[in-house]
Structure formats: structure tokens, C-alpha cells
């Protein structure tokens, strides 16, 4: 893939399925309704700045039913606004614990529900909690995943193989090679850099290289990509848009203003996974 100065933004649209399965301290959370309410504001902001996003949607949310678990009409509005719909598993499942059959089931059920909802192909996938991190070929070993799941564990290679079998072609990933972890330890902080898409198995992947949210570190990565080339990958959760933290609206608007300026200067392009796939396919067809 040719050198690019590009930005990709994802929204992990968990709904209450994700709240019920929260792995953070305190057990289940009750923020599911905020994903739906805050998405209405997100659609306004993305339209105002003309910035497309990839919404990673829990497949069960696309089925008929009521909030805080379901709203197929809102998912259709997201798609109609020009944003990409990706799968976020069927019920916000923790993938490392799934064996081969259960993994394929959640991937297929989610994709089928989303495609039936929006009437269009779903080619992209975002794993809940960004896991699995375990990826031996990428020199990344997750001791926590290996401790929690001793048999039939889904690592990143198994996930990508299953994604390809189920009709997906892209996935956001977050594994971290050992040498990057050593650099982090020496520097006393997580050190990130602009990146390029890579292929794992038959799946085109793009690694997260910003902290969750849109505060100063994410803005610096975008500026670095604009000057040096490469991709900046950001993500957040709609339910946190009304928070005071890095996923809050004030940080998002500040980031969008930076992106808008860089784009007008022709120093940055905003793209989507489906566009990356189209570019990769076009380049592969050139003799």
C-alpha cells in the first residue's frame, strides 16, 4: 500500500450487551442507553466536520427490540449517513475464551444480523476489548489470556482465520510486540508511532496507536502522521461522549478541528476500512 497520511476513527457501539459483560472493576455497568443517546450527537458532529467513521456494532443490537439492547433504526441511520458498519461480535463476547465453533457462531450471527439490518455487506470487524493480544508471529504473548484460557484459546491468528472463513476482510487489532513493550518500559510510558496496514492470514489489519479517546496524545499522533506519513488510528465509545474524560465531546471537537485544518492543507486524509480494502485490492491487481 502506498505511503499515506491518513486518519481512521472507530466508535465501539457496545450498547447494554457490552455493559452487561464489562470486565472492568465493579462488574456489569448500566451505561447502555447512553450509546444510543450520544450516537445522535455523534452523527451531528461527524456531519458538521464531514468526517466519516467506522461504527463497530454489536450484532444483537441490530435485531428487533427496544433500547438499551436494540435499535436497528439507529444503525440504519448511521449507515445512511455514510459511515461504515463493522461487527463487534454478536453480544460483546470475550473472544480469547471461545473455541472454534463458538467463535465462528458469534462472527456469523453478528455479520448476518448487521447485513440484514442495513442491506449492505459487512466486511470489517473490531474485537471487543481489542483482544486477543496473543500473536506469536508478531512477537506478542498475552500471559493473562493464556492464564485464563488454557484450552481452545482464540489467539489473533485463529481469529483472523475464522474472520476470513466467515466473509470478513478487515480487522482492527491491538497486539503489542515484545520489543515495543521493552521500549515502553525503558521510556516509562507507552511509545507509539504512525503505522501502516498489515495482513494477518487473509485479513487486512490496522493497529490502534493512540490511547482510547481524543485528548492530546491522539492529537499529537495525528499531527505526526500529517508530517511524516502513516496512519493514526483512534477510537472511543459513544456512551463516554458526555464524560469529562478523554472520550468527551470537548476533546473530540478539538481533534476534529485539527483534522479539518490538516485536511484543508492537503496534509491528511480521513479514510475507512472499506476504502483501505478497495485500495489494497486495486494495488494487488496491478501487474
C-alpha positions as CSV (number, residue, x, y, z in Angstrom):
1,X,0.0,0.0,0.0
2,X,1.4,3.4,-1.0
3,X,2.5,5.9,1.6
4,X,-0.4,7.8,3.0
5,X,-1.1,10.5,5.7
6,X,-4.3,9.1,7.0
7,X,-6.7,9.1,9.9
8,X,-9.2,6.4,10.9
9,X,-11.7,6.7,13.7
10,X,-13.8,3.9,15.2
11,X,-16.7,4.0,17.6
12,X,-17.2,0.8,19.6
13,X,-21.0,0.7,19.8
14,X,-21.4,-1.8,22.7
15,X,-24.9,-1.0,23.9
16,X,-26.1,-2.7,27.1
17,X,-24.8,-6.0,25.8
18,X,-21.3,-4.6,26.5
19,X,-22.4,-3.1,29.8
20,X,-23.6,-6.5,31.0
21,X,-20.3,-8.1,30.1
22,X,-18.0,-5.4,31.4
23,X,-14.6,-6.8,32.5
24,X,-13.6,-3.6,34.4
25,X,-13.8,-3.4,38.2
26,X,-17.3,-3.4,39.7
27,X,-18.9,-5.9,37.3
28,X,-21.8,-5.1,34.9
29,X,-22.4,-1.4,34.0
30,X,-25.6,0.4,33.3
31,X,-24.5,2.8,30.5
32,X,-26.1,1.0,27.6
33,X,-28.8,3.7,26.9
34,X,-26.0,6.3,26.6
35,X,-24.6,4.6,23.5
36,X,-27.9,5.3,21.7
37,X,-28.5,8.8,23.1
38,X,-25.0,10.0,22.4
39,X,-24.8,8.5,19.0
40,X,-27.4,11.1,17.9
41,X,-25.0,13.8,18.9
42,X,-22.1,12.0,17.2
43,X,-23.9,11.9,13.9
44,X,-24.4,15.7,14.2
45,X,-20.7,16.3,14.9
46,X,-19.5,14.0,12.1
47,X,-21.8,15.7,9.7
48,X,-20.6,19.1,10.8
49,X,-17.0,18.3,10.1
50,X,-17.6,15.9,7.3
51,X,-15.6,13.1,8.9
52,X,-16.7,9.6,8.2
53,X,-16.3,6.9,11.0
54,X,-16.4,3.2,11.4
55,X,-19.1,2.2,13.9
56,X,-18.3,-1.3,15.3
57,X,-21.7,-2.6,16.3
58,X,-22.7,-5.5,18.5
59,X,-24.8,-7.6,16.1
60,X,-27.6,-8.3,18.6
61,X,-28.3,-4.6,18.7
62,X,-29.4,-4.8,15.1
63,X,-32.2,-7.2,15.9
64,X,-35.8,-6.0,16.6
65,X,-36.3,-4.8,20.1
66,X,-36.0,-1.9,22.5
67,X,-33.2,0.1,24.0
68,X,-30.9,-0.3,25.8
69,X,-30.2,-3.5,23.9
70,X,-31.6,-2.9,20.4
71,X,-32.2,-0.1,17.9
72,X,-32.0,-1.3,14.3
73,X,-33.4,2.1,13.1
74,X,-30.5,4.0,14.5
75,X,-28.0,1.5,13.0
76,X,-29.7,2.1,9.6
77,X,-29.3,5.9,10.1
78,X,-25.6,5.5,10.9
79,X,-25.2,3.6,7.6
80,X,-27.3,6.0,5.6
81,X,-25.1,8.9,6.8
82,X,-22.2,7.3,5.0
83,X,-20.4,5.7,7.9
84,X,-19.2,2.2,7.8
85,X,-20.8,-0.5,9.9
86,X,-18.4,-3.2,11.3
87,X,-19.1,-6.1,13.5
88,X,-18.2,-6.1,17.2
89,X,-19.2,-9.7,17.8
90,X,-22.8,-10.8,18.5
91,X,-23.2,-10.0,22.2
92,X,-19.8,-8.3,23.0
93,X,-18.1,-11.6,23.6
94,X,-14.6,-12.0,25.0
95,X,-13.1,-13.8,22.1
96,X,-10.0,-15.5,23.8
97,X,-12.3,-17.8,25.7
98,X,-14.2,-19.0,22.6
99,X,-13.4,-22.3,20.9
100,X,-13.5,-22.7,17.2
101,X,-17.3,-23.4,16.9
102,X,-18.3,-20.7,19.3
103,X,-16.0,-18.2,17.6
104,X,-17.5,-18.9,14.2
105,X,-21.0,-18.7,15.6
106,X,-20.6,-15.2,17.1
107,X,-18.8,-13.9,13.9
108,X,-21.5,-15.3,11.6
109,X,-24.5,-14.3,13.7
110,X,-23.3,-10.8,14.1
111,X,-22.5,-10.3,10.4
112,X,-25.8,-11.7,9.3
113,X,-27.8,-9.6,11.7
114,X,-26.0,-6.4,10.6
115,X,-26.2,-7.1,6.9
116,X,-29.9,-7.8,7.2
117,X,-30.4,-4.6,9.1
118,X,-28.5,-2.2,6.7
119,X,-29.0,-4.1,3.5
120,X,-25.3,-4.0,2.7
121,X,-22.1,-6.1,3.1
122,X,-20.2,-6.0,6.4
123,X,-16.5,-6.7,5.8
124,X,-14.9,-5.3,8.9
125,X,-14.5,-6.5,12.4
126,X,-13.5,-4.9,15.7
127,X,-12.8,-7.4,18.6
128,X,-14.3,-6.4,22.0
129,X,-11.7,-5.1,24.4
130,X,-9.3,-5.2,21.4
131,X,-8.5,-8.8,22.3
132,X,-6.9,-11.2,21.6
133,X,-3.5,-9.7,22.1
134,X,-1.8,-13.1,21.8
135,X,0.0,-13.3,18.4
136,X,3.2,-15.3,18.4
137,X,4.0,-14.4,14.8
138,X,4.0,-10.8,15.8
139,X,6.2,-11.5,18.9
140,X,3.2,-10.7,21.2
141,X,2.4,-13.1,24.1
142,X,-0.6,-12.4,26.4
143,X,0.1,-14.1,29.7
144,X,-3.3,-13.1,31.1
145,X,-5.1,-14.7,28.2
146,X,-3.1,-17.8,28.5
147,X,-3.7,-18.0,32.2
148,X,-7.5,-17.5,31.9
149,X,-7.9,-19.9,28.9
150,X,-5.8,-23.0,28.9
151,X,-7.6,-24.9,26.1
152,X,-9.1,-23.9,22.8
153,X,-7.9,-20.3,23.3
154,X,-8.5,-17.9,20.4
155,X,-5.3,-16.1,19.6
156,X,-5.1,-13.4,16.9
157,X,-4.1,-15.8,14.1
158,X,-7.1,-18.1,14.9
159,X,-9.3,-15.1,14.9
160,X,-8.1,-13.9,11.5
161,X,-8.5,-17.3,10.0
162,X,-12.1,-17.5,11.3
163,X,-12.9,-14.0,10.1
164,X,-11.8,-15.0,6.6
165,X,-13.9,-18.1,6.7
166,X,-16.9,-16.0,7.8
167,X,-16.6,-13.5,5.0
168,X,-14.8,-10.6,6.7
169,X,-11.7,-8.9,5.2
170,X,-10.6,-6.3,7.7
171,X,-10.0,-6.2,11.5
172,X,-8.7,-3.6,13.9
173,X,-6.1,-5.1,16.2
174,X,-4.1,-4.1,19.2
175,X,-1.3,-6.7,19.8
176,X,2.0,-5.3,21.1
177,X,5.3,-6.9,20.1
178,X,7.8,-7.7,22.9
179,X,10.4,-5.1,21.6
180,X,7.7,-2.3,21.8
181,X,6.9,-3.3,25.4
182,X,10.6,-3.1,26.3
183,X,10.8,0.3,24.7
184,X,7.8,1.4,26.8
185,X,9.5,0.1,30.0
186,X,12.7,2.0,29.2
187,X,10.9,5.2,28.4
188,X,8.4,4.9,31.3
189,X,5.5,5.4,29.0
190,X,3.7,3.8,26.1
191,X,5.6,4.8,22.9
192,X,3.6,4.8,19.7
193,X,4.3,5.8,16.1
194,X,2.5,6.1,12.8
195,X,1.8,2.8,11.1
196,X,0.7,1.0,8.0
197,X,-1.9,-1.7,7.4
198,X,-0.6,-5.3,7.6
199,X,-2.1,-8.6,6.5
200,X,-2.6,-11.5,9.0
201,X,-3.6,-14.6,7.2
202,X,-6.1,-13.3,4.7
203,X,-7.3,-10.3,6.8
204,X,-6.1,-6.7,6.3
205,X,-5.5,-5.3,9.8
206,X,-4.8,-1.9,11.3
207,X,-3.4,-1.5,14.8
208,X,-4.6,1.0,17.3
209,X,-1.8,3.5,18.0
210,X,-3.5,6.1,20.2
211,X,-4.9,5.8,23.7
212,X,-8.7,5.3,23.9
213,X,-10.2,8.8,23.4
214,X,-9.2,12.0,21.7
215,X,-7.0,14.1,24.0
216,X,-3.5,15.5,23.5
217,X,-1.7,12.2,22.7
218,X,-4.2,11.4,20.0
219,X,-3.9,14.9,18.5
220,X,-0.1,14.6,18.5
221,X,-0.3,11.3,16.7
222,X,-2.5,12.9,14.0
223,X,0.0,15.8,13.6
224,X,2.9,13.3,13.4
225,X,1.1,11.3,10.7
226,X,0.4,14.5,8.7
227,X,4.1,15.5,8.8
228,X,5.8,12.0,8.5
229,X,3.2,9.8,6.8
230,X,1.4,6.8,8.1
231,X,-1.9,6.1,9.8
232,X,-3.3,7.4,13.1
233,X,-6.0,5.1,14.5
234,X,-8.3,6.5,17.1
235,X,-11.3,5.0,18.9
236,X,-13.9,5.7,21.6
237,X,-17.3,4.7,22.9
238,X,-20.5,6.7,22.3
239,X,-21.5,6.3,26.0
240,X,-18.4,8.2,27.1
241,X,-19.1,11.3,24.9
242,X,-20.8,13.0,27.8
243,X,-18.0,12.2,30.2
244,X,-15.2,14.6,31.4
245,X,-12.5,12.1,30.3
246,X,-10.5,11.8,27.1
247,X,-13.5,10.4,25.2
248,X,-15.6,13.5,26.0
249,X,-17.1,15.9,23.4
250,X,-14.7,18.8,24.1
251,X,-11.7,16.6,23.2
252,X,-13.4,15.1,20.2
253,X,-14.3,18.6,18.8
254,X,-10.8,19.8,19.3
255,X,-9.4,16.8,17.4
256,X,-11.9,17.3,14.6
257,X,-10.8,20.9,14.3
258,X,-7.2,19.8,13.9
259,X,-8.2,17.2,11.3
260,X,-10.3,19.7,9.4
261,X,-7.3,22.1,9.2
262,X,-4.8,19.4,8.1
263,X,-7.2,18.1,5.5
264,X,-7.8,21.6,4.0
265,X,-4.0,21.9,3.8
266,X,-3.9,18.5,1.9
267,X,-1.7,17.1,4.7
268,X,-4.2,14.4,5.9
269,X,-6.9,12.1,4.6
270,X,-9.7,10.6,6.5
271,X,-10.5,7.1,5.5
272,X,-12.5,4.0,6.3
273,X,-11.6,0.3,6.4
274,X,-13.7,-0.4,3.3
275,X,-11.6,2.2,1.4
276,X,-8.4,0.6,2.6
277,X,-9.7,-2.7,1.3
278,X,-10.5,-1.2,-2.1
279,X,-7.1,0.4,-2.3
280,X,-5.4,-2.9,-1.3
281,X,-7.4,-4.8,-3.9
282,X,-6.6,-2.3,-6.6
283,X,-2.9,-2.4,-5.9
284,X,-2.9,-6.2,-5.8
285,X,-4.4,-6.2,-9.3
286,X,-1.7,-4.1,-10.8
287,X,0.9,-6.3,-12.5
